[in-house]
């Protein structure tokens, strides 16, 4: 338990023939506000620091960004304030948004041109991708033959169920204790968790799941050690409060 009906956990298991290290946070939309916090450039910080700054009790890293400038490279909207558009380099993987209004959390397929129109009625939104699940089915029958999709990496994704739960999932990677997943394997984990819709977020060294109650429960790769201390500085997070 992490408070008021939200739960978090971690498991090491054999999956897809290799070791996996997976952390999960889930909460009912009826009891929590799901929030996007976007503090770019000099205001960027670790996922846990951003969550504490914005009053979150649990959080994961959010979408893609420029690691030098610490500005998002995807469309973001934080409490009605928009920053940035999805850059051309991100178009191979960014094809959806997580959109939030009140306690309503939706995952909506969209391209970079339509993100603004699709999210007009939402206070907070974040473009990312690829979309992993739609209506309970894997979003694509096949994925591009590109290392981002076909190699095993650390992954973070958000998903929703048909009965009002939201999940944030972090799959550790690049360790012998947790190899990571391809995009197809990531979608398969979303299906195993019973998610109706799911959207991939930034991964690699950015992937981390944190709770105020238990600290960092995943094993972020940014320090290249299988411990909870390798958080990367990021500009945006998804948190609950």
PyMOL commands that set and color helices and strands:
alter all, ss='L'
color gray80, all
select helices_A, chain A and resi 41-43+47-53+88-90+115-118+147-150+183-192+204-206
alter helices_A, ss='H'
color red, helices_A
select strands_A, chain A and resi 7-15+18-28+34-38+58-61+76-78+81-83+96-101+104-109+124-128+131-134+137-138+155-160+165-171+197-200+209-211+215-216+236-240
alter strands_A, ss='S'
color yellow, strands_A
deselect
rebuild
show_as cartoon
